[in-house]
Amino acid sequence: MTDRSASKDRRAELLDSAEHAARSRGFDGFSYADLARDVGIRTASIHYHFPRKAVLSAALMQRYHENFEEICAQIDASHETGSARMIALIDRYRQAHGAGERVCLCVAFSISREHLSADVIDRIAGFRRMMRTWIAATYALGQSDGTIASVTDPEAEAPATLAVLEGAQLCARAENNPARFDEAVAVLTGRMRKQRDLTTRQNG
């Protein structure tokens, strides 16, 4: 392995450790000393890759944004109907909270907004803007193909849906109970009944 490859792998390892810590304990809940113990390196070595926590946080949000863009693209490629795509997104947010042990990175960072750099705040806004756009397009598809009930204004419903998904994670985290997520999104998933009925008939 070349020095460049080793450096790239170590950077990814640090980002993985930091994301897990942030999503479990929040932006203020971990330090470089925590990452050093987790990864097994000296704290000074972390500063080589990320001189300041603000730089690390910006890199985390950039990677998170890019990964979620790919997830949304995969959902689009794998599911034809609006409701199937929305169900897939809800499942991703459900998986992200684990067993009520963590929240998505955007939520974790937003809770500590006062301690974030302007760059990270802008990246969070960019991520949420991307998600609202995708959700609105998914609602528009569900409206046209008839698989999502009672769609009236996709653009207006998108931010409300994103708030429900993020809030559902917080509900599960607050009580460390994954059932709270499903309770919080029950009205949203209920609108997808046509897709569930179609799937049942196809598999019956």
Order of alpha helices (4+ residues) and beta strands (2+ residues): alpha-alpha-alpha-alpha-alpha-alpha-alpha-alpha-alpha-alpha-alpha
